[in-house]
Amino acid sequence: MTAVVLASTSASRAAILRAAGVPFQIEPPRVDEDRAKTELLARSADPHAIAGVLAQNKALEVSGRMPGLVIGADQTLELDGALVDKATDLAQARRGLERLRGRAHRLHAAVAVACGGSVLWRETACARMHMRPFSDRFLDGYLTREGETILPSVGCYRLEGEGVQLFEAIEGDYFAILGLPLLGLLAFLRERGAITP
């Protein structure tokens, strides 16, 4: 079987691949995401394109150092056409959730597979997330219970946990919402002999 490498430090992405039965190893990418985002925004790239470029950058960087099929992934959040960055602390998380409350936003989840410094396959999936107009009391309790575990998520929620209570409707692929569009990726890995067809 062809070796698979996940170019990510995301526990969620690793858990998704593991649960799907994909054998892989993890190699953190050496990519300056903030710098790349700044450069892309200066060129008027939208959140959809930014997710795709970051996923490819991660896959390409690691594939230049390691053999096998390297999976890179990234996710961006778009509100009113603008990119929303991850919160760095709980105070910023609160402000972000207050801004998203009662509104719809989009998640763009991109995945790319590279080998030997070339991108072989890529996909970007989008989901529309409708946040309910939750109370301040709910928000206080949510932040207390979830704590800093929500900070790695661009929207400060984990849909597989209590974060699902923030929503009244969701349109899109579940795995894309978790940060790794999976079905197309699995099909590609089967085609390349990395998992059993």
N, C-alpha and C positions, 0 to 999 in steps of 0.2 A: 504494500500500500504506500501511496505517496504521503510524505510527512506533511502535517498541517501545523502552522504556527499562528497563534493569535497575537497580533501586534496591539496589545491593549493591556491596561491595568484594571479594567472594569470588571468588578466581581459579577455584575449582572450578565455581561456578555459571556464570561467564562461559564457561568451557571447555565445559560441557555444552550451553549454548545455541549456541555457535559450532559445535560438532561436529554439532548437529542441523540446522544450516543456517538458523538464525534470525538475521536482521539486527537489530542492536540497538545502542544506545549505553549507556554506563554513567554513572549519576549517583548518587554516594554519598548515602545518606539521612542527615538530621540528626535522628537519634532517639537518645535516651539510654536504651539498652537496660537498663542496670543499674537505673536508676530505675524503668522500667516493670516489670521483673521483681520488684523489691521491692514495688511497689504491688500487683501481681497476686498475689504470694504472701501479702501481708497480707489479701487477700480470699479466700484459700484456693483460688486457681486451681491446677489441676494442670498438669503439664508439657505435655500435649497442648494445652490451652487457651492456655497461655503462648506456644507456638510460633505458633499461629494469630493471636493478638493482635499479636505482634511483626511477623509478616509483613504484616499489614494496616497497622500503623502506618507501616512503611517505605514501602509502596506509596502510602498516602494522603499522607504528607509530601512525597514527590517529585512526586506527581501534582498537588499544589497549586502547584508551581513550573514544571512542564514539561508540554507537550502530549503526547498519545499514550497508548498503553497502558503503564502502569507496573507492572512485576513486582517485588513484594517477597517475600522468602523468609526463613525462619528455621528453625532446627533445635534441638531440646532433647533432652537425654539424661535418662532416668528410670531410677533404680535403687531398687528396693523402694518405689516410689510417690513418691520424692522427686526433686527437680530437682538435677542435677549440673552445675555451671558449668565453663567452660573453664579449663584450667590457665594460669597466667601465666608459669611458668618450667618448666624440665625437672625440677626437684626435685618440684614439685607434680604434673607429668605422671607421674612415677614412682609417687607415692603413689596417684594416681587409677587407674593401670593395675593396681597391686597390689590395689586395692579391687575392680576389675572382674574380675580374674583368676579363672577357673574358675566364673564366674557368668553369668547372663543379664541383659541390660538392654534397654531399649526406646529407639529413636530415633523422635522425632516430627518430621517434616519438613512444614512448611507453606508454601504459596505463595498469594499473593493478587494479583489484577490490579485496578488502579484507573485511573480516568480522570476528570479534572476534579474531584478531591476525593471521588469516590464509589467504593466497592468494587463491581466488576462480577462478579467470580468469585473463588472461593476453594476450596482443598482442603488437607486434612491427611492425610498417609499415615504409617503406623507400620511399623516393622520390629523384629523381635526378634532380638537379637544374642547368640549364645552364645560367650563367650570360653573358650578352652581353658586348662587349668592349666599354662601355659608356665613354664619354669624361670627362675630369677634370671639365669642366664647368657644365656638368650635375651633377657630384658628389658634387660640391660646392653648387649648388642650392638645391639639395636633402637634404644635411645635414642641410642647413639653414632652409628649410621649415619643415622638420621632427623633427629636434632637438633631445632632449633626449627621445622622445617617442619611438625611435628605440632601445634604450639600453636594454630593457627587452628581445628583440629578439636575439637569438644566432647568427643570420646572419646579424643583424642590418637592417632588412627589415620587413615590414608588408605587406604581399601579398595582404591583403584586402584593402590596401591603395596605396600610390604612389610607394611603394617598388616593385610593379609588373612591373614597368618600367625598373627595373634593369635586367630583364630577356628576353632571346630570345626563350627559350624552357623550359618546365617543364614536367617531367614524374613522375606521382604518384598521390596519393589520396590528394585531396584538404584539407580535414580536418586534415590529418597527417601533411601537410605542416604548417597548423595553430597551430599544437602542440597537437592535440587530435584525434587519429583515432576513428571515430564516429560510423560507421555503425555496426561493430562488437560489440561495447560497447552497443549500443541501443538494439541489439538482445539479449545480455546477460541480460540487465535490464528488458526486456520484459519476458524472461524466469523465472526470479526471482521475478516477480510480482511487480517490482518497477515502471513500467510504463504500460499503457494499451496495451495488445497484439492486 
